[in-house]
Amino acid sequence: MKLKNDTVMTWVMALTFAATSTMNVHAAVGQEEAEKLGQVLTVVGAEKAGNADGSIPQFAGGLSTPPAAFKTGSNFRPNPFAGEAPELVIDSANVDQHSEELTATTVELIKRFPTFRVDVYPTHRTAALPKANLENTLKNATNAEATDGGLALKNVLPGVPFPIPQSGHEAMWNHLLRFQGRAIETEYDSWNVDSAGVATLATSGTAFNDYPIYRNMDEIIEGEDIYYRSKIYYSKPVRRAGEALMVQDAVNPLAQPRRAWQYLPGQRRVKLAPSLAYDTPNPGTAGSSTFDEIFVFSGAMDRFNWTLKGKKEMYVPYNTYDLTYVDEAEKLFTPNHLEPDLVRWEKHRVWVVEATLKEDKRHIYHKRTFYLDEDSWVALAADNYDSRGQLYRGAFAFITQSYDRDIPDATPHMFYDLVGGAYNINGLVGPYGGINYGEPLSEAKWAPQSLAGAGIR
């Protein structure tokens, strides 16, 4: 992707982005560079200043004060910007004027479907993190290292590992280790919608997502330490009721690859499932996405070469409270795309990371372009291309700030199949009351044998 000079941060382009596939260790930045954090940069590495025309405001610390409509202790977070109206509407009439500020998937959807549009609202830089995460991020800037060609980590404290990234691997590690709370326990739905707008429930379930590295903020994470694990008990549709799945990812996937287990009630036993990674179709979305597309990207990076292209100003889904907390999933479904009235877009600066498939590896995608939010490191979108170089699927994450917790959340995420003409939206929690930040489960409940408790239909 070509990056316009006026949208790339000059200080970013001054860095030397070496080819990550040939490097053994990515060294931390020097003290002089790190001193920009908290000064011209925010602690997590974003540009503190607004942009030239004022459409992106100065960062003022994020959103940590709930609106008056929020009820203390509730999992439902009202939209703090509910009274705002779009400042710009991008549709087929003006898409060419804004194509450089949109993902390839967004442009394709606008050109293909007259009913698709991008409603651009005022930008709010709402991302906020707890104090301990920010303190650790400052330490990581001069201490953290990406090892084994960028595929593993060393000397990293819980926080953003590389607030001033120098490679594509480092930027993606910021996404993978982003703070999502210590644990989430919530019910959710995943829906597939065909080109006629007919919605089919892919799965419903209860998900337990756990982030063990954030239990002890003073402990270095490396090696086989688990940074993410998820356990899902499926309840719908009827044919899936009683199934369970558990996955866990380690900081060094070369030493400890992703481990996964399944429980199928018909077999009444827990099985190791080593194939639940990379481009294996995800049964949670009825095969409409891959396992390494969960939350736009997850898992190991060893099948691709990763290049940090720089930073752009782009229109992306942001502060999508109306979507994240929608009370009825059916309100979102229209033929070919989500209901535009419920998708809020804003202009934000994003890091652009391009992944190209290694010659000796296989994957259904041969090129992938990721767009990472500068304020939260959430992967907000991705364009995925097939072996012919054609756009195959596009992904979006829907970010909101859990203002009562200092947690940026992007649980709902979706995929547009631009070949099959359908879409999937996964992680819809609104119909169940929202996002519940629960207490971490005991270690006993993360034993594979614990999955068998889901075997009752």
Buried (B, 14 or more C-beta within 10 A) or exposed (E): EEBEEEBBBEBBEEBEBEEBBEBEEBEBBEEEBBBBBBEEBBBBBBBBEBBEEEBBEEBEEBBBEBBEEBEEEBBBBBBBBEEEEBEBEBBBEEBEEBBBBBBBBBBBBBBBBEBBBBBBBBBBBBBBBBEBBBBBBBBBBBBBBBBBBBBBBBBBBBBBBBBBBBBBBBBBBBBBBBBBBBBBBBBBBBBBBBBEEEBEBBBBBBBBBBBBBBEEBEEBBBEEBBBBBBBBBBBBEEEBBBBBBBBBBBBBBEEBBBBBBBBBBEEEEBEEBEEBBBBBBBBBBBEBBBBBBBBBBBBBBBBBBBBBBBBBBBBBBBBBBBBBBBEEBEBBBBEBBBBBEBBBBBBBBBBBBBBBBEEEEEBBBBBBBBBBBBBBBBBBBBBBBBEEEEBBBBBBBBBBBBBBBBBBBBBBBBBBBBEEEBBBBBBBBBBBBBBBBBEBBEEEBBEBEBBBEBBEE
